[in-house]
């Protein structure tokens, strides 16, 4: 299966699919953190290249309700509308199977409600971080390893230059579940 992992610099989801024998490529404006098949640039440059599945992680900066106090400025200057337009393009792309991942956000009220909300603790990580999934021709993700110790570690990360990267990296257990369950 040809898999496009859009807006992913970490390579985690890409590598989970690659390990199972799929032709997976990640794409981001940033270089990948881990060597592997990666396109540096706009995902719209390659989105029509015949992929069977796309897992998309569009930037949540202008969408996540955790930043709602900044919405008035982002609405006024068009950043929020631009982010929503990008989400619509991804969801409406000509790829047979699509999963779009984002935190609790205005996608739910401006485009449509998510098909599923998952938590890292359902996939082997003792943490909380509600993650919404909007799905096209894919089943709901089934929890693989429910664990205790549910802390909001990601939410409570101290300020640092890499905080945004740490907050946006997909948990390995979720990446593995996506590959195992959607890579068939």
C-alpha positions in Angstrom: 0.0 0.0 0.0 1.2 3.5 -0.8 0.9 5.7 2.3 1.3 9.4 2.6 1.9 10.8 6.1 1.2 14.5 5.7 2.6 17.1 8.0 4.9 14.7 9.9 8.5 15.6 10.6 9.1 12.9 13.3 8.8 9.9 11.0 7.0 7.8 13.6 3.8 7.0 11.6 5.8 6.7 8.4 8.2 4.2 10.0 5.4 2.2 11.6 3.9 1.6 8.1 7.3 1.0 6.5 8.1 -1.7 9.1 5.0 -3.6 8.0 6.2 -3.5 4.3 4.3 -0.5 3.0 5.6 2.1 0.7 5.3 5.0 3.2 6.5 8.6 2.8 6.3 11.5 5.3 5.9 15.1 4.2 6.5 18.3 6.0 7.9 21.8 5.6 10.6 20.7 8.0 13.2 18.0 7.4 12.5 14.6 9.1 14.0 13.9 12.5 14.7 10.3 11.6 16.2 9.2 8.2 13.6 7.7 5.9 11.5 8.5 2.9 10.5 12.1 3.4 9.5 15.0 1.1 10.4 18.5 2.4 7.8 20.8 1.1 4.1 21.4 0.7 2.0 18.2 0.9 -0.2 19.7 -1.9 2.8 19.2 -4.2 2.5 15.4 -3.9 -1.0 14.7 -2.7 -2.2 13.5 -6.1 0.7 11.0 -6.7 -1.5 7.9 -6.3 -1.6 7.2 -2.6 -3.9 4.5 -1.1 -4.0 6.0 2.4 -3.2 9.3 3.9 -2.6 10.0 7.6 -2.7 13.8 8.0 -1.5 15.8 10.9 -2.3 19.4 9.9 -0.8 22.1 12.1 -3.2 22.9 15.0 -1.7 26.3 15.9 -4.7 28.2 14.5 -7.3 25.5 15.2 -6.9 24.0 18.7 -9.3 25.3 21.4 -6.4 25.4 23.8 -5.5 28.6 22.1 -9.0 30.0 21.9 -7.9 33.3 23.6 -6.0 34.1 20.4 -8.9 33.3 18.0 -10.0 36.9 17.5 -6.7 38.0 16.0 -6.4 34.8 14.0 -9.9 35.3 12.5 -9.2 39.0 11.8 -6.0 38.3 9.8 -7.3 35.2 8.1 -4.9 32.6 9.6 -7.7 30.6 11.1 -9.6 30.5 7.8 -6.5 29.5 5.9 -5.9 26.6 8.4 -9.5 25.5 7.9 -9.2 25.6 4.2 -6.1 23.4 4.3 -8.0 20.9 6.5 -10.8 20.8 3.9 -8.4 20.2 1.1 -6.8 17.3 2.9 -10.2 15.7 3.8 -11.5 16.2 0.3 -8.4 14.9 -1.5 -8.6 12.1 -4.0 -7.1 9.4 -1.7 -9.4 6.4 -1.0 -8.6 6.2 2.7 -7.9 9.2 5.0 -7.4 9.8 8.7 -6.9 13.4 9.8 -5.6 13.8 13.3 -5.8 17.0 15.5 -6.5 17.9 19.1 -9.8 19.2 20.2 -10.3 22.0 17.8 -12.7 24.2 15.8 -12.7 21.6 13.0 -15.5 20.0 15.0 -17.7 23.1 14.7 -16.6 24.5 11.4 -16.3 21.4 9.3 -17.7 18.3 11.1 -17.4 16.4 14.3 -14.6 13.8 14.6 -15.4 10.2 14.1 -13.4 9.2 17.1 -11.5 10.7 20.1 -8.6 8.6 21.3 -6.1 9.0 24.3 -2.5 7.8 24.5 -3.4 5.7 27.6 -5.5 3.5 25.3 -2.3 2.6 23.3 0.3 1.9 26.1 1.3 5.4 27.2 0.2 6.5 30.7 -0.8 10.0 29.6 -3.8 12.1 28.6 -4.0 14.0 25.4 -7.4 13.9 23.6 -6.8 13.3 19.9 -9.6 13.6 17.4 -9.7 11.5 14.3 -11.7 12.4 11.2 -11.9 9.2 9.0 -12.8 8.4 5.4 -13.2 4.7 4.5 -11.3 3.6 7.7 -12.6 1.8 10.8 -12.3 3.3 14.3 -9.0 2.7 15.9 -9.3 -0.1 18.5 -7.3 0.4 21.7 -4.3 -1.9 21.9 -3.0 -1.5 25.5 -5.0 0.4 28.1 -2.7 1.5 30.9 -3.0 3.4 34.2 -0.9 6.4 35.3 -2.9 8.9 33.3 -1.1 12.2 33.6 -1.2 15.3 31.4 2.5 15.3 30.8 2.4 16.8 27.3 0.1 19.6 28.4 2.3 20.4 31.3 5.6 20.5 29.5 7.7 23.5 30.6 8.6 26.3 28.1 11.4 25.4 25.8 12.5 26.0 22.2 11.3 22.4 21.3 8.1 22.4 23.3 6.0 22.6 20.1 7.8 19.6 18.6 7.4 17.5 21.7 3.7 18.4 21.9 3.0 17.5 18.3 4.9 14.2 18.1 2.7 11.1 17.7 2.9 8.6 20.5 4.5 5.4 19.2 1.7 3.2 20.4 -0.8 5.2 18.4 1.5 5.1 15.3 1.8 1.3 15.6 -1.9 0.9 16.0 -2.6 3.0 12.9 -0.2 0.8 10.9 -1.5 -2.5 12.2 -5.1 -1.7 11.9 -5.3 0.6 8.8 -2.4 -1.0 6.9 -4.4 -4.0 5.7 
